[in-house]
């Protein structure tokens, strides 16, 4: 909700979500996009190629997509224990009327790291 309340008129909010498990990257909004590649670019920084980016039209629409992602399961025959990193990326783009490219763009990422094993520290 805060994203929409804080954003100015002409700002678009996009959501991408993916998980990294057993060195595989999978798009959680469009699960058919499986085994994606991570790249690094001087202009873009680090990014996932061919990851879907979904325009969020309002708070309820965003909530539905996040719930869809949260319900997604990823099982492989070699992985009965779920180790994964789930990443939610939100991008806000300020678009000027009549322009084809965004005037300003800011992103933030939420990372959920899950592991069923206990964490122990040795000194």
C-alpha positions as CSV (number, residue, x, y, z in Angstrom):
1,X,0.0,0.0,0.0
2,X,2.8,2.4,0.9
3,X,4.2,2.1,-2.6
4,X,1.0,3.5,-4.1
5,X,0.4,6.1,-1.5
6,X,4.0,7.4,-1.8
7,X,4.2,7.4,-5.6
8,X,3.5,10.5,-7.6
9,X,1.1,10.6,-10.5
10,X,2.7,9.1,-13.6
11,X,4.7,6.5,-11.6
12,X,4.4,2.9,-12.6
13,X,5.2,0.1,-10.1
14,X,6.5,-3.3,-11.4
15,X,7.1,-6.6,-9.6
16,X,9.4,-9.4,-10.5
17,X,9.8,-12.5,-8.3
18,X,12.2,-15.4,-8.7
19,X,13.9,-18.1,-6.6
20,X,17.4,-19.5,-6.7
21,X,17.7,-23.1,-5.8
22,X,20.4,-25.6,-6.5
23,X,22.0,-23.0,-8.8
24,X,18.9,-22.7,-10.9
25,X,16.9,-19.5,-11.3
26,X,13.1,-19.7,-11.8
27,X,10.6,-16.9,-12.5
28,X,7.9,-17.4,-9.8
29,X,5.3,-15.3,-11.6
30,X,5.7,-17.2,-14.9
31,X,7.1,-20.6,-13.8
32,X,7.6,-21.7,-17.4
33,X,10.6,-19.4,-17.3
34,X,12.9,-21.9,-15.7
35,X,16.7,-22.1,-15.5
36,X,17.2,-18.4,-16.2
37,X,20.6,-16.8,-16.4
38,X,22.1,-14.1,-14.2
39,X,24.1,-11.4,-16.0
40,X,26.1,-8.3,-15.1
41,X,26.1,-5.2,-17.2
42,X,27.8,-1.8,-16.7
43,X,24.5,0.1,-17.2
44,X,22.0,-2.4,-15.7
45,X,24.1,-3.9,-13.0
46,X,23.3,-7.5,-12.0
47,X,20.1,-8.8,-13.5
48,X,18.2,-12.0,-14.5
49,X,17.7,-12.3,-18.3
50,X,14.2,-13.0,-19.5
51,X,12.6,-12.5,-16.0
52,X,9.0,-11.3,-16.2
53,X,8.3,-7.7,-15.0
54,X,4.6,-7.2,-14.1
55,X,3.0,-3.8,-14.0
56,X,1.0,-3.6,-10.7
57,X,-2.1,-1.5,-11.3
58,X,-3.2,-1.2,-7.7
59,X,-2.7,-2.5,-4.1
60,X,-5.1,-5.5,-4.6
61,X,-3.4,-6.5,-7.9
62,X,0.0,-6.4,-6.2
63,X,-1.3,-8.5,-3.3
64,X,-2.7,-11.2,-5.6
65,X,0.7,-11.5,-7.4
66,X,2.6,-11.7,-4.1
67,X,0.1,-14.4,-2.9
68,X,0.6,-16.3,-6.1
69,X,4.3,-16.2,-5.7
70,X,4.1,-17.2,-2.0
71,X,2.0,-20.3,-2.9
72,X,4.5,-21.3,-5.7
73,X,6.4,-24.5,-4.9
74,X,9.5,-25.7,-6.5
75,X,10.5,-29.3,-6.2
76,X,13.2,-31.2,-8.1
77,X,13.9,-34.9,-7.9
78,X,17.2,-34.3,-6.2
79,X,16.0,-31.7,-3.7
80,X,13.6,-32.9,-1.0
81,X,15.0,-30.4,1.4
82,X,14.0,-26.9,0.4
83,X,17.0,-24.6,0.2
84,X,16.3,-21.5,-1.7
85,X,16.6,-17.7,-1.9
86,X,13.3,-16.1,-3.0
87,X,13.7,-12.5,-4.3
88,X,10.9,-10.0,-4.8
89,X,12.1,-7.0,-6.9
90,X,10.0,-3.8,-7.0
91,X,10.8,-1.1,-9.6
92,X,9.2,2.3,-9.6
93,X,9.4,4.2,-12.9
94,X,8.4,7.8,-13.3
95,X,7.1,8.2,-16.8
96,X,6.6,11.6,-18.4
97,X,3.5,12.0,-20.6
98,X,4.3,11.1,-24.2
99,X,7.7,9.7,-23.4
100,X,8.7,6.2,-24.4
101,X,11.4,5.8,-21.8
102,X,11.1,6.4,-18.0
103,X,12.4,9.7,-16.6
104,X,13.6,8.1,-13.4
105,X,13.8,4.5,-12.1
106,X,14.4,3.1,-8.7
107,X,14.4,-0.5,-7.5
108,X,14.4,-2.3,-4.2
109,X,14.7,-6.0,-3.5
110,X,13.3,-8.2,-0.7
111,X,15.2,-11.4,-0.1
112,X,13.8,-14.4,1.7
113,X,16.5,-17.0,2.6
114,X,15.2,-20.3,3.7
115,X,17.0,-23.3,5.0
116,X,15.6,-26.1,7.2
117,X,19.0,-26.8,8.8
118,X,19.9,-25.2,12.1
119,X,22.5,-22.5,12.0
120,X,25.5,-23.0,14.3
121,X,28.4,-20.8,15.0
122,X,31.9,-22.0,15.8
123,X,34.5,-19.7,17.2
